[in-house]
Amino acid sequence: MAVKFTQFEKLMELAGNRPLLKASDVRAAGVSSSILSRALRDGALEQVTRGLYRRPDAPWDEHLMLSEVSARVPQAIIVLVSALNFHQIGSHQAHAVTILLKQNAVTPRIEYPALEVIRSTKPGAFTDGVERHVLNGIEVKITTPARTVADCFKHRNKLGLELCLEALKEILRSGKMPAEIMNHARMNRVEKVMMPYLEALL
């Protein structure tokens, strides 16, 4: 019983240090699955989604869904409207968490939250204009505002030009340099599309 109690204490300490606790962290700490099951059964922990747990009194924030997706798909980049929402740009709300994956990556099997997957074969798409944020104790990779607006113009036929223009206006008002935006526009091959709008807004 002493060993189990020690493991239980270790589990609660882990859960107290982060809003979201991954099953891999539990295993790495040497806590057995039976102790985790006991904590869930007793209500000391609750399951958020498969492989993710939290204390019932743990703080929540508006980025929980991004944290959940990134915990389960570490290679994913948060993009498009999901990235705009994170940066508080524009008035459009994401209906799913949009992620970027490599062309040959397996599509994640996640029931909730809803996922929208776009793909790229360009290595730079996974590094250029990508920031790392720690949300709820989980590292989340998200495109920068300048990269995000260029991505939106690339996918303008699906997102709508209104959304793209609204995002571009807000990013320029926030002080982002046009050169930074156009660097990402060139990567996305939408430089000629964006240039007239950019010139009109400057």
N, C-alpha and C positions, 0 to 999 in steps of 0.2 A: 504493500500500500504506500510505503514511503517513496518508492521510486515513481509510482504513478502520480502521487501528489506533487512531487518535484517537477515532473513533466507537465502537469496541469498548470503549475505556477509559471513555468517557462512559456507555455502557450499563451497564458493570459498577459504575460509581460510583452510578448511579441505583438499580440493584438492591440495592446495599449500604446505601442510605439508607432503605430501606423493605422490610418483609417481603413485600409484594405489589406488583408493578409492572404498571401498566395499559398496554395497547398505545397508548392516547392519550397517555400520558406519554412513551413512547418516541418517538412521532411529533413531539410538541411539542419534544423535545430535539434534533430534527434527525437522529436516528439512523435509518438506512435499514432497510427490511424485510429486506434481504439480510444485514445485520449481525446483526439479531435472529435470523434463521434460522440463521446460522452459530453463534451462541451456544447455540441449542437443539441443534444438531447435535453440537457439541463437548461438550455437557454442562455448560457454564458456567451455563446457565439451564435451567429446566424449566417446562413449561406446566402450570399448575394447572387451568385451565379455559379456555374460549375468551376470548381477550383479556386473560388474567391470567397473569403469570409470576413466578417466584421463583428465588433462588439455592438450590441444593441444601442449603446449610448455613444458610439463613435460619431465624430462630426461628419456631416455630409456637405458636399458643395455641388454647384451646377455642372461640374465637369466629371461627375462620377461615371457617366457612360463612356467617356473617352478613356478614363482610367481602366474600366473593365475591359474594353476592347484591346487596349495596348498591353494589358497583363496577359491576355490570351493570345494575342498576335503581336509579339514584340517587334517584328520586322515591319509592321504597318506604319505608314505616314498618314496623319490626319490632314485631309485636304478639302478644297472647295468650300461649300457652305458650312461644313463642320468647323473648318479653320476660321472662316469669317466670324462665326458665332463665338468661337473662343476669344478672338481678338476684339469682339464687340464692334464689328464693322457691319453696317447695313441693317436693314429691317427684316430680311428674309430669315426664316427659321428652318433649320435642317429637319427633314422628316426621317432621316436615317444617319448613322455615322458613316461618313464617306472616307474610305481609306485607299491609299495607293499601295499596290503590291507589284512585284516583278511579274513579268509576263507568264512565266512557267510556275509561279507559286500556287499551291493548292488553295482553293477557296475555303475560307474558314467556315466551320459548321457552328454557327452561333444563332440561337433562336431569338435572344434578346440581349442587347438592343438590336434593332434592325440595322443591317449593314448594306452599304452600297460600295462595290469594289470597282476601281478603275486600275488600269495596268500600264506599265511602261517597260520598254527594253533598254532605256537609256540609264546608265549608271549615275549620271549627274542628277537625275530626277530624285534620287534618294539621298542626296547630300547637299546640293545647291539650294540655299534658301530654306534649310530645314533646321529648326530649333528643337532643343530638348528641354522639356518642362517636367517637373516632378509634381504630379497631381495625385493626392490621396496616397502618397508613398510609392506611386508607380511612375516610372519614366515614360513620358509620352512624347512622341516626335510629331511636330506640327509645323506646317509651312509658315514662313514669315508673311506679314501682310503684303509686301511687294511681290513675293512669289505667288501668293494665293490669288491676287487679282489677275496676274498673268495666266495662271491656270484656269481661272474662271472664263477669261476670254477664249482660251483654247477650247473650252467646252460650252461656248456661248449658245450653240444651237440647242443644247439640252437645258441649260440654265436660264436662258433668256438674256437679251442684251440689257434690259432694264437693271437686272441684278448686277451685271458687270459694271455698268456706268455708275451706279450708286456706290459700289465698292471703290471704284477708281477715284471718284470725287472725295470720299471720306478719307482715303489714304493720302491723297495729295494735301488735304486740309490739315492732316495730322503732322505734316512736315516731311513725309517720305520724299526722297530725292527721285526725280523722274529718271535719272540715269540707272538707278537701282532697279526700278520697275522695268525699264526697257531691256536691261540685261537678261531678266527672266523672260521677257517677251521674245527675245531672240532665241532663247533655249526652246521655247514652245512654238517657234515659227509663227508668231502672231504680231510681229513688230509692225508690219504694214497695216494690219487691222487696227492696232491700238494707237498708232502715231497720230492720226487725225483727231481722235478724241482727246488724247493727251495735250496736243497743241491747243485745242479749243478751250481746255480747262485751265491752262497756264496763263 
